[in-house]
Amino acid sequence: MFEQQIIEYLRPYSPNDGVLQTISALVAQHITEEPCQPPSNIAGSVLHRCIWADEVTCSGYAKLLAASMTKETRDLVHPAFVSIVGQLDSLDLEFLRTLRDRVTMGIANCYLCKTKKEGGFASRQVEIKSSVVKVISRMTDFLPADGDYARVQAAIDNLIRLQLIEVHMRSEREELTQIQNDIYETIYLLFEQVINQTVDEFRERFPKYHGGQIRLSTGNIMLTVLGGRFIRVCLP
């Protein structure tokens, strides 16, 4: 409906007529009221980046441009969002959508703990951790269709780097049997086979390491303030 007006607003910043037409059509899909003039630093940067961007990234740029041209959302647009959009792949975006819908996501690190008991105050038994080995880190119940969890861990690393999410781990390590929260039970069941295989491989490599209990350190992933603002503006 407003595509021609959007084209006129964006034309001064476009180095390529084909890109101009494509992006204007995408932006128009997100505009429901008469558009405003976009900030030049947003429009210029986006249109130049769209020359080399793939379809997923162009969709994110279009959403960003549309937000910058809408009265209700233009003040939420941050110049850093242009760079961030270009550093996200489809799995990063899927992760952010899931986190947006849940608000928080459970995360767990798995440890192999070798412990010993010593007498404590008033003859109480005090547990002493003699060695702790991290087996698997950053397990969540979010998995891509191909089940490749290494990609999820890379996505978490990337989103932390961009300061869109933050991870809060509890300081104490709880025994698996003490975990009552269904989120962490689900995470463990998803990774039980991988955990057991990893523990077996570790024990083969270090045969002198006898015993060891499997424990989880639990926490949550949440959006940062910047992340919340970003998904409101840019998430397709």
C-alpha positions, 0 to 999 in steps of 0.5 A: 500500500505504501510501497511507492512512498517507501521507495522514494524515502529509500532511493537516496541511500540505494546503490542498486535499483534491484535491491531498492525494489526488493527491500521496499517490497519487504518493508511494505509488508511490515508497514500498516500506517503512513511511513516516516522518513527513516534515519539516514544512518539506518537506511544507508547502512541497511541498503548497502549491506543488502547487496550481499545479504541472503534472504534471511538477513534481508528479512531482518533488515526489512523489519528493522527498516520498517520499525525505523519508519513507524512512529511507535517503534522508531525510538526503539531502533538502535544503530547497533542493530544493523550490524547485529542483524548481519551476524545472525543465522537462521538458528540464532533467530530460531533460538531468539524466537523460542526465548521470546516466547518462553521468557526464560530457558533452562540451561545445565552444565554436566560434571563428573565429581569424585568425592570423599567424606570426612568427619565434620563438626559434632561428628557430622559427615561433610562432603569434600569435592576432591575433583570436578570434571566438566563433561558437557556444558550449556545443555538446553532443551532447545534442539534444531531439527537435525539434532546437532547440539554443537550448533546450539552451543555456537548460537549461545556463544554468538548471542552472548557475544552480541549481548542479546542474551545472558546466562545465570548459573546457580553457584551450588551443584545439585545432585541429579536426584535432587533436581525437582524442576521438570526443565532440568529433568527434561534436559538430562533425559535429552542428553543422558546417552551423550553424557554416559558416552562422554563419561565412558570416553573420559574414564578410558582416557584417564583409567586412574580416575575411579568412580565419580558421580554425575552432577548438574550445575543449573541456571537460566538463559534470559534476554538482556535489555538490548536483546529484548529491544532487538527482538521487538524491533528486528525479529521476523 
